Amino acid sequence: MCSPEEAALLRLEEVFSETLTRINSLVLQPLLTAAPDPSDSWGRECLRLLQQLQNSSQQLCKVTEESLQSLRERLHHPDSTGLESLLLLHSADRVLQVHMEYIDSYTSCVVVQAFQKAAKRRSEYWRSQRKELRQLLSGMSSEGSVGTALGQALRQPLTHHVQQYVLLLLRLGDTVGERDPARELVVHAATLFGNLQSFMRQALDQALATQALWHTLSSRLRDVLCTPARRLLQDSQDSPVTVTPLRAERALLFDDALVLLQGNNVHTFDLKLMWVEPGQDGCTFHLLTPEEAFSFCSKDPEGQVAWQWKVTQAVCQALRGKKDFPVLGAGPEPSEPPTCRCGAYTFYAEGRFCQATYEGEWYWGRPHGKGTLKWPDGQNHVGDFCQGLEHGFGIRLVPQASEDKFDCYKCHWREGSMCGYGICEYSTNEVYKGYFQEGLRHGFGVLESAPQAPQPCKYTGHWERGQRSGYGIEEDSDRGERYIGMWQADQRHGPGVMVTQAGVCYQGTFQADKIVGPGILLSDDDSLYEGTFTRGLTLLGKGKVTFPNGITLEGSFSTGAGRGLHTQGVLDTAALPPDPSSTCKRTHPEDCVGRMEDILEELLQHREPEALQQYLRKALSNSLHPLGKLLQTLMLTFQATYTGIGANKHLQGLAQEEVKQHARELWAAYRGLLQVALERKGQAPEEEEDAETRDLQVHGLVLPLVLPSFYSELFTLYLLLHEREDSLYSQGIANLSLFPDTKLLEFLDVQKHLWPLKDLTLTTNQRYSLVRDKCFLSATECLQKMITTVDPREKLEVLERTYGEIEATVSRVLGQEHKLPMDDLLPLLIYVVSRARIQHLGAEIHLIRDMMDPMHTGGLYDFLLTALEVRGRGGGPRQKSPGRGGRPLSGPRHRRGISSNSQLMCVSMGRVLTEPLLLPLFKGAGCGDVGTVHPGSQLAGAEGVPGCIPEHHRRGKTPFPCRLWLRPELET
């Protein structure tokens, strides 16, 4: 059975549906035909509002019909259809939304007096329809205006209908049991429509107050302020208030803006970007906007409370983007606006942001957080803001005069200017990657032009106040030059090195971009020039030239067009040649180490040796860690110095020492961080390291970790410097590879009982004499692993394992553990090296020797490396040999003095080794430098072979018994 309340709801919906149909035909349709002139802007707006009202009315009709249909289903089938099937109950929120949309459309028409304006166009028609309108309305006066009657006709039926909804739903709720599941739906619907009554009353009051306001304003102000959606919430004429410092004559609080009238000036402030702060005296409160701050003062506390409360609630409502329901300040949302919010604002005050529009996050009237700033000229900034200024990471695009060209700055900002690391891509196709301070390049940075630029160049180094200043490297691809040295005010100034594509290396002093004073120039053929040079690196005035063969020419030099270089001086054929590796010296860049609390805390937890190594490895690989930042800067500088034009063999010694110096700098940076961490913890600082301890830590701990960052460029320089040695080595390896295993072992005079023939598995058609690359295979494969690492210590460990594999193979052949004496080890090691076929072994050995930990000097590693040098190096430490004038020449120079058909023969314990063109070859295991060797002289060892023993450092070892001589008649 259905309750009487449900039947009453059915009758109510039937009557309301019929009423809506009559209103549509009697009022809305004629209103649309009588709408104001569309050619007028306000006429078009009124027409739009009336059409919107008609659409809302149609939606209301539709939802009423659906509600009516659900009631009929309930009455006809009460047993199968429950109370919760009623549309008013299960979709109360939807029904409510349709009613609210109708109310909003209706009140917008009231605000702009759309009904009165439409009635004037067909006044005769509306007067003839008074009788029909009176039937729709209760209590309509015959003296009222047509516009008022139309407004009542469109409002009064809905008001009565909602009132009846509430009464019937409350009565229906009383008939439903407490445990009935539909009771909650009935109570919810009754509450909603009860609130709708309050909402309707407030909406109508605000609309009428807003309509009345427009009559009090001038037409100019009305045109500026009047919009259909705007509602007046408070007027200072009703509740007096004083606004300072603007001295406004009238304050109007709308639901979307605060308007202050000052003569003919109108100040409008968006409520979404308004912050309310209570005053101290109880009669004042303060308002903060993006560009203004002012105070509202009332004569009495009640007025101040009313204004402050309404402004606060209006701000909250504006931020939510919908009207409070049922009334202003009510609802589940907080009644206090958040201090952090999002919004858009265009700045008008003079300054950097003038005419710019900011859209993003705000805090107390200032851009704060993520946001976007756009200027009318196309400039824009996207990034982080703090207290109204760019602060944090941001990207700025700055348009240039040329079409579609922008400068793009991707940088860190501080208090409105670029500060910290950034990447800038200019419209000229130049790119700067480096640090800024106060908007200018400052600190380490790289500026590089596009390869296709008319004059391509690249600068890597230090900047100061936007200019190149301090240490830096400039590469001029157009001139084929690279400058490495000091700068001042964007000019080369101070000591520097210049390297050209032609292989020329110049070191001297520069002033205001010009070469001044004496300098040193080293050419590609190792000729050394000392004196004063022109910009084109031509020797001019007094100077000295030292040729590769040691001959010197000292005197005055001059040049002229078409005359070449002229000189007048003394030629000395008995002078010593210079050491090219000592001609280039440089200072090392210094970097600041950043300090971070969490880094310092972690650093104190990793002071044990194993933990320290892991910590340093992690820190150096992290670009955000101060040590990692420092390593990156040093690596970029190193690459800029020694790649391209800078890959000059004369710079190898310089680069080698620089890598070691970088390791020292990184260790010093770590020690500095450690001291800071200890001080912050209130702990005693560590004692100062002595030089020996520091060197052990640098070579044993830091250098292996940082060497991979510099290895590529460093090894390239070693390859260039030892190119000739490696070429001879490769030729010798190619010759030895033609030998089968047994022939090569026999040639190297390896004792036959040490040959691992039982390791060889022969087929029926094979003979021992034809087998190749099978003997000592495990040792050969082990040695080949040397090229898989860049760490000198790991390379030495590979060499040690190779030695172990050789001894293990021999022990297996002999059936007992066997320690190889030097006479047996050397030929076997030569065999393994020849079979390993390691490319560029000479350069590898030199690099290992230079980067080796000093603690290994004189130990097993040193012994094995020295033995390897017998086979692999084309030149060891500096040797002495007769030169011109009876003076000895240094190692690299001496090779020039040996004829191409000379061959060095080394006979040791009855065996013969051939080493073409390698006089300073024999640096025996445990031996020091071989002394002066004359053609035909003999070198005797402990076996008593006739001859003289050269001076050397024995290190407690015995040199090989051998004999050396030159045989000019043999071809290489």
Summary of the structure (lengths in Angstrom):
residues: 972
radius of gyration: 47.8
end to end distance: 122.8
largest distance: 148.6
contacts: 3046
relative contact order: 0.03
helix: 45%
strand: 23%
